[in-house]
Amino acid sequence: MSDDKKKVITDWYDQYSKAVLTFILLIIKDYQQAEDLTHDTFVKAYLYYDSFKYHSNEKTWLFSIAHNLTVDFLRKRKPSILFKEFFLSQKENKPLPEEIIKIKENSYELYKALDEIKDTYKKVIILRKIKGFSIEDTAKILGWSESKVKSTLFRAMKVLKKQLIKEGFLYEKIF
């Protein structure tokens, strides 16, 4: 079983690691840390593979692990560091290198607008609109009800549209 498990996790890594990395990177904006958390996601998937019951697909399960690890990472960071990084990021309006983050045809406008909205809105937009997860899978990943996903996405899209317009970008060009 151990060799089978290794092969399955290796296949999943080949198939999903870039998507998991991008998801984590969009949330924490630290490439090295995002790489570490991506690696940790697959290590945890390997360790807990026997508990995976296929109630959801493997991509949903992996994103759920990645989300939980990212939330744990953010909780452990000192709030003062987060505020410092937030204010520094406000001064630096440089995009991340193209090879690091590829979302919706490498849309810098979308990345910048997502960076300005609250975290719950950002996560639901990334999962539903950028990564293409279903409402059910998004709910599983975030640990929310399906109705919370729907209502949060509805509010998030309005906020994102306002942010894009505020920054002078046409909303229709993004989605």
C-alpha positions, 0 to 999 in steps of 0.5 A: 500500500505504501508504494501505491500511496506514494504514486497517488500522492506523486500524481496528485502533486504533479497535477495540482501543486501549481494550483495549490501554490497559486491559491496559497500565494494569493492569500499570503503573498510570500512565495517562499512560505507558499512553497513551504505550505504547498509542500506541507499540504502534500506531506499531510495528504500522504500522512492522512491518505488512509483517512481520505474517503472520497466523499469529495474529489482529491482536488477539493481535499487537497485545497481543504488541507492547503486552506487549513494550513494557510489559516494556521500559518496566518494565526501563528504570525504576530498581528503587528507583522501583518499590519506592517506588511499590509502598510508596506504592500500599500506603498509597493504597487509592483506586481509579483513576477509573472512566473509566480502568479498566473490568474485569469490571463495574468491579470494584474488588475484582478490581482491588485483588486483582490489584494484590496478586499477582505480575506473571506471575499478573496478566498471565495472569489479565488476558489469559485471564479479563478480555480473553478470549484463548485459551490459544494466543493468551495463550502468543503474547502472553507468549512462553510455552508453552501448558502454562506458560499453563495451569499459571500460570493454575491457580496464579494463580487459586488465589492470586487467590481467596486474596487476594479472601478475605483482603480479605473479598470473595467470589470467586464474585461476581468470576468 
